[in-house]
């Protein structure tokens, strides 16, 4: 949710209050979703990018 009346600093502080475990869980779910919904071409591009870095 975006609150327009927040300053950038307040917004960052709000995000910092989220527990690390919850952030990691959210990232894992996001990753699973991206893998599930990506096309074969997109998956191939991601795989190639991982190899180069």
N, CA, C and O atoms as a GROMACS GRO file, in nm:
protein
  212
    1UNK      N    1   0.084  -0.117   0.000
    1UNK     CA    2   0.000   0.000   0.000
    1UNK      C    3   0.089   0.124   0.000
    1UNK      O    4   0.186   0.131   0.076
    2UNK      N    5   0.057   0.220  -0.083
    2UNK     CA    6   0.136   0.342  -0.093
    2UNK      C    7   0.061   0.455  -0.024
    2UNK      O    8  -0.056   0.483  -0.052
    3UNK      N    9   0.132   0.519   0.068
    3UNK     CA   10   0.076   0.633   0.138
    3UNK      C   11   0.145   0.757   0.086
    3UNK      O   12   0.264   0.776   0.108
    4UNK      N   13   0.071   0.842   0.019
    4UNK     CA   14   0.132   0.959  -0.044
    4UNK      C   15   0.177   1.064   0.057
    4UNK      O   16   0.262   1.147   0.024
    5UNK      N   17   0.124   1.061   0.176
    5UNK     CA   18   0.161   1.163   0.273
    5UNK      C   19   0.290   1.126   0.348
    5UNK      O   20   0.341   1.206   0.426
    6UNK      N   21   0.342   1.006   0.325
    6UNK     CA   22   0.466   0.963   0.390
    6UNK      C   23   0.587   1.025   0.320
    6UNK      O   24   0.587   1.044   0.198
    7UNK      N   25   0.686   1.055   0.398
    7UNK     CA   26   0.814   1.095   0.338
    7UNK      C   27   0.889   0.967   0.302
    7UNK      O   28   0.852   0.858   0.344
    8UNK      N   29   0.992   0.983   0.224
    8UNK     CA   30   1.074   0.868   0.185
    8UNK      C   31   1.134   0.799   0.308
    8UNK      O   32   1.140   0.676   0.315
    9UNK      N   33   1.178   0.879   0.402
    9UNK     CA   34   1.239   0.825   0.525
    9UNK      C   35   1.137   0.745   0.606
    9UNK      O   36   1.167   0.636   0.656
   10UNK      N   37   1.017   0.798   0.619
   10UNK     CA   38   0.912   0.727   0.693
   10UNK      C   39   0.877   0.595   0.626
   10UNK      O   40   0.854   0.493   0.691
   11UNK      N   41   0.874   0.599   0.497
   11UNK     CA   42   0.843   0.478   0.421
   11UNK      C   43   0.950   0.372   0.442
   11UNK      O   44   0.919   0.255   0.464
   12UNK      N   45   1.076   0.412   0.436
   12UNK     CA   46   1.186   0.318   0.461
   12UNK      C   47   1.181   0.261   0.602
   12UNK      O   48   1.204   0.142   0.623
   13UNK      N   49   1.153   0.345   0.698
   13UNK     CA   50   1.143   0.299   0.836
   13UNK      C   51   1.030   0.197   0.852
   13UNK      O   52   1.043   0.100   0.926
   14UNK      N   53   0.919   0.221   0.783
   14UNK     CA   54   0.808   0.128   0.790
   14UNK      C   55   0.848  -0.008   0.733
   14UNK      O   56   0.814  -0.112   0.788
   15UNK      N   57   0.920  -0.006   0.621
   15UNK     CA   58   0.965  -0.132   0.561
   15UNK      C   59   1.069  -0.202   0.648
   15UNK      O   60   1.075  -0.325   0.650
   16UNK      N   61   1.150  -0.125   0.718
   16UNK     CA   62   1.252  -0.186   0.803
   16UNK      C   63   1.190  -0.258   0.922
   16UNK      O   64   1.252  -0.348   0.980
   17UNK      N   65   1.071  -0.221   0.959
   17UNK     CA   66   1.004  -0.285   1.073
   17UNK      C   67   0.950  -0.423   1.039
   17UNK      O   68   0.915  -0.499   1.129
   18UNK      N   69   0.942  -0.456   0.910
   18UNK     CA   70   0.894  -0.588   0.870
   18UNK      C   71   1.002  -0.690   0.906
   18UNK      O   72   1.118  -0.670   0.871
   19UNK      N   73   0.965  -0.798   0.975
   19UNK     CA   74   1.065  -0.896   1.016
   19UNK      C   75   1.134  -0.962   0.896
   19UNK      O   76   1.070  -0.985   0.793
   20UNK      N   77   1.262  -0.992   0.908
   20UNK     CA   78   1.337  -1.052   0.797
   20UNK      C   79   1.275  -1.184   0.748
   20UNK      O   80   1.275  -1.213   0.629
   21UNK      N   81   1.224  -1.262   0.840
   21UNK     CA   82   1.165  -1.390   0.801
   21UNK      C   83   1.046  -1.368   0.708
   21UNK      O   84   1.028  -1.441   0.611
   22UNK      N   85   0.966  -1.268   0.738
   22UNK     CA   86   0.850  -1.237   0.655
   22UNK      C   87   0.895  -1.187   0.517
   22UNK      O   88   0.833  -1.221   0.415
   23UNK      N   89   1.001  -1.105   0.513
   23UNK     CA   90   1.053  -1.056   0.386
   23UNK      C   91   1.103  -1.172   0.300
   23UNK      O   92   1.076  -1.178   0.180
   24UNK      N   93   1.175  -1.264   0.362
   24UNK     CA   94   1.227  -1.378   0.289
   24UNK      C   95   1.116  -1.467   0.237
   24UNK      O   96   1.123  -1.519   0.125
   25UNK      N   97   1.014  -1.485   0.317
   25UNK     CA   98   0.900  -1.565   0.273
   25UNK      C   99   0.832  -1.499   0.153
   25UNK      O  100   0.795  -1.568   0.057
   26UNK      N  101   0.816  -1.369   0.158
   26UNK     CA  102   0.756  -1.296   0.047
   26UNK      C  103   0.841  -1.310  -0.080
   26UNK      O  104   0.788  -1.330  -0.189
   27UNK      N  105   0.973  -1.301  -0.065
   27UNK     CA  106   1.062  -1.316  -0.180
   27UNK      C  107   1.054  -1.457  -0.238
   27UNK      O  108   1.055  -1.474  -0.360
   28UNK      N  109   1.045  -1.557  -0.152
   28UNK     CA  110   1.033  -1.695  -0.199
   28UNK      C  111   0.905  -1.714  -0.277
   28UNK      O  112   0.906  -1.776  -0.384
   29UNK      N  113   0.795  -1.663  -0.226
   29UNK     CA  114   0.667  -1.674  -0.296
   29UNK      C  115   0.671  -1.602  -0.430
   29UNK      O  116   0.617  -1.651  -0.530
   30UNK      N  117   0.735  -1.486  -0.432
   30UNK     CA  118   0.748  -1.410  -0.556
   30UNK      C  119   0.829  -1.488  -0.658
   30UNK      O  120   0.793  -1.494  -0.776
   31UNK      N  121   0.936  -1.549  -0.613
   31UNK     CA  122   1.020  -1.629  -0.702
   31UNK      C  123   0.941  -1.748  -0.758
   31UNK      O  124   0.946  -1.774  -0.879
   32UNK      N  125   0.870  -1.818  -0.673
   32UNK     CA  126   0.791  -1.933  -0.718
   32UNK      C  127   0.686  -1.890  -0.821
   32UNK      O  128   0.663  -1.960  -0.920
   33UNK      N  129   0.625  -1.778  -0.797
   33UNK     CA  130   0.526  -1.727  -0.892
   33UNK      C  131   0.590  -1.695  -1.027
   33UNK      O  132   0.535  -1.730  -1.132
   34UNK      N  133   0.705  -1.628  -1.023
   34UNK     CA  134   0.773  -1.592  -1.148
   34UNK      C  135   0.815  -1.715  -1.226
   34UNK      O  136   0.803  -1.718  -1.349
   35UNK      N  137   0.864  -1.816  -1.158
   35UNK     CA  138   0.905  -1.940  -1.225
   35UNK      C  139   0.783  -2.009  -1.286
   35UNK      O  140   0.789  -2.059  -1.398
   36UNK      N  141   0.676  -2.010  -1.213
   36UNK     CA  142   0.554  -2.078  -1.258
   36UNK      C  143   0.491  -2.008  -1.380
   36UNK      O  144   0.440  -2.074  -1.470
   37UNK      N  145   0.496  -1.877  -1.383
   37UNK     CA  146   0.423  -1.800  -1.484
   37UNK      C  147   0.509  -1.752  -1.601
   37UNK      O  148   0.457  -1.697  -1.698
   38UNK      N  149   0.637  -1.772  -1.592
   38UNK     CA  150   0.725  -1.724  -1.700
   38UNK      C  151   0.719  -1.816  -1.821
   38UNK      O  152   0.696  -1.936  -1.810
   39UNK      N  153   0.740  -1.756  -1.935
   39UNK     CA  154   0.746  -1.834  -2.058
   39UNK      C  155   0.880  -1.906  -2.066
   39UNK      O  156   0.973  -1.877  -1.991
   40UNK      N  157   0.889  -1.999  -2.157
   40UNK     CA  158   1.013  -2.073  -2.175
   40UNK      C  159   1.126  -1.978  -2.214
   40UNK      O  160   1.239  -1.993  -2.166
   41UNK      N  161   1.096  -1.882  -2.299
   41UNK     CA  162   1.196  -1.785  -2.343
   41UNK      C  163   1.248  -1.702  -2.225
   41UNK      O  164   1.368  -1.680  -2.213
   42UNK      N  165   1.158  -1.656  -2.140
   42UNK     CA  166   1.197  -1.576  -2.024
   42UNK      C  167   1.284  -1.658  -1.929
   42UNK      O  168   1.384  -1.608  -1.877
   43UNK      N  169   1.247  -1.783  -1.907
   43UNK     CA  170   1.327  -1.869  -1.820
   43UNK      C  171   1.467  -1.888  -1.877
   43UNK      O  172   1.565  -1.887  -1.802
   44UNK      N  173   1.476  -1.904  -2.007
   44UNK     CA  174   1.605  -1.921  -2.071
   44UNK      C  175   1.691  -1.795  -2.053
   44UNK      O  176   1.810  -1.805  -2.023
   45UNK      N  177   1.631  -1.680  -2.071
   45UNK     CA  178   1.703  -1.552  -2.054
   45UNK      C  179   1.754  -1.539  -1.911
   45UNK      O  180   1.868  -1.501  -1.890
   46UNK      N  181   1.671  -1.571  -1.814
   46UNK     CA  182   1.712  -1.563  -1.673
   46UNK      C  183   1.827  -1.659  -1.643
   46UNK      O  184   1.921  -1.624  -1.572
   47UNK      N  185   1.818  -1.778  -1.698
   47UNK     CA  186   1.923  -1.877  -1.677
   47UNK      C  187   2.056  -1.827  -1.734
   47UNK      O  188   2.161  -1.842  -1.671
   48UNK      N  189   2.052  -1.768  -1.853
   48UNK     CA  190   2.173  -1.714  -1.914
   48UNK      C  191   2.229  -1.598  -1.832
   48UNK      O  192   2.351  -1.587  -1.817
   49UNK      N  193   2.143  -1.513  -1.781
   49UNK     CA  194   2.189  -1.402  -1.698
   49UNK      C  195   2.256  -1.452  -1.569
   49UNK      O  196   2.355  -1.395  -1.524
   50UNK      N  197   2.201  -1.557  -1.511
   50UNK     CA  198   2.261  -1.613  -1.391
   50UNK      C  199   2.401  -1.667  -1.418
   50UNK      O  200   2.492  -1.653  -1.336
   51UNK      N  201   2.418  -1.727  -1.534
   51UNK     CA  202   2.549  -1.783  -1.570
   51UNK      C  203   2.654  -1.674  -1.587
   51UNK      O  204   2.770  -1.692  -1.551
   52UNK      N  205   2.612  -1.560  -1.640
   52UNK     CA  206   2.708  -1.452  -1.666
   52UNK      C  207   2.748  -1.378  -1.539
   52UNK      O  208   2.854  -1.316  -1.536
   53UNK      N  209   2.668  -1.383  -1.436
   53UNK     CA  210   2.700  -1.309  -1.313
   53UNK      C  211   2.756  -1.399  -1.212
   53UNK      O  212   2.789  -1.354  -1.102
   0.00000   0.00000   0.00000
